[in-house]
Amino acid sequence: MRRSPVTVLLATAVAGLALLPLVHIATAAVEVGWSGVAELVFRPRVAELLGNTLRLVGGTVAVTAVLGVGTAWLVERAALPGRRVWHVLLVAPLALPAFVTSSAWISLLPGLDTYGGALLVVSLSYAPFVYLPVVAAFRGLDPALEETARGLGLSTLAVFRRVQLPQLRVAVLGGTLLVALHVLAEFGALAMLRYPTFTTAVYDQYRATFNGPAASMLAGVLVLLCLVLLLAEVRLRGTRAYARTGSGTARRVRPARLGPLTGPALLLLGAVVALSLLVPLGALVSWFVRGTSARADWAALAGTTGTTLALAAAAAAVTTVLALPTGWLAVRRRGPLATLLERTTYLGSAVPAIVVALALVALGIRLLPSLYQTVPVLLAAYAILFLPRAIVTVRAAVEQSPPVHDDVAASLGVSAPARLWRVTLPLMAPGIGAGAALVFLAVVTELTATLLLAPTGTETLATAFWSASSALEFGAAAPYAVVMVLLSAPATLLLSRDVQRGLTT
């Protein structure tokens, strides 16, 4: 398999699948022509959507950067009680899909459908994307630099600004890039808050008029914004490295004592946790009690949960299988071609789900009308969106599977398929399983692509919640949200576990 051209062909086919949304946008632009593109794009409505989107992205990036870096510093570098508990609580909002959080807030404060409301809800939902990499970066810093700076008379604030913050640059940029891409792709939360962006406009355009060219051009602008963000992050990241030059164990960090500021710091952490976690969970509990008293349809919940689990399991299996040739090539046949094929698959995760769904709808209607709104098309959308989650873990598994085992089996006369089945796959099984689990959990809470591509009559937990909450039937929506949270919680705990081990109370 290591030198088989079949592996290259399979990886190329997977890369082609990831490129389908971009191919669709480019094809639609060519068919419409420049005059048509100008007519559809250069309009006051598009300028309004662009302003709304950029304002929300910029505001969310700024707020999440401050929240993420500030809370990470308090947990990692301040002498506060209960640091392990605070860490888990700050990561826990990841178990709540953003559209569930927005529904909770709008049910409590109906007047929150403003820019300020959208900024609040989205920032609280996505702040952990900055917090997690910054905490990891703090744990990788050499405390000797900070102690030297303090020995030279620098205050705690000066040490943070002149020593720690420059070394957090890559982590902050990576986290805020994730936040920006998620905000660009967000549909459910912003639709619930009635805040118009490109994503909500594309969905409305498609649902209202089935106007392919107009929706495609709006989607094209959205893709361009994503590409600009990716290029800006690479440019801002730079090439400067911050790493210890020696090996060995770094000395233990001495947390900074805040003195009279300890109380305000604890109040700040408590406020962040209350707004991002306790308010949505409190709303869910209230809904759930009302839903139970209103005799919720438990049979429908069981059926929807079964459908969701079946789709998630199928998507996890398909996506992991598709990730195998790319992950294998990236390790066993390093080179420009393998790198290009691997990076191409990452484009799918950078493209909003609404664009992926729109592309598959258009291609399905044109090329294979019989596949429109069928499970295979929906699984293809999941694969495009979540391939990187599987490829990253598959690649790590291949790295930990030395080729010498395969070579020894080959020298004993074992055929290539037998070597793959009996030697290679068992060694890679943990990594493959981790990738499949990540895809599985992502599909459980996926909303946008499922709304557009699911077969008629098929409901998942996310779409059932969306239908009920959109009709303001929060009691009926609560059980679906609770099941989604319960299914997402294990992944959230795993994300926090490694960092938590190094924290001291």
Buried (B, 14 or more C-beta within 10 A) or exposed (E): BBEEEEBBEBBBEBBEBBBBBBEBBBBBBEEBEEEBBEBBBEEEEBEEBBEBBBBBBEBBBEBBBEBBBBBBBBBBBBBBEBBBBBBBBBBBBBBBBBBBBBBBBBBEEEEBBEEEBBBBBBBBBBBBBBBBBBBBBBBBBBBEBBBEBBEEEBEBEEBBEEBBEEBBBBBBBBBBBBBBBBBBBBBBBBBBBEBBBBBBBBBBBBEEEEEBBBBBBBBBBBBEBBEEBBEEBEEEEEEEEBEEEEEEEEEEBEBBEBEEEBEEBBEBBEEBBEBBBEBBBEBBEBBBEBBEEEEBBEEBBEEBBEBBBEBBBBBBBBBBBBBBBBBBBBBBBEEEEBEEBBBBBBBBBBBBBBBBBBBBBBBBBEEEEEBBBBBEBBBBBBBBBBBBBBBBBBBBBBBEBEEEBBEEBBEEEBEBEEBBEEBBBEBBEEBBBBBBBBBBBBBBBBBBBBBBBBEEEBBBBBBBBBBBBEEEBBBBBBBBBBBBBEBBBEBBBEBBEEBBEBBEE
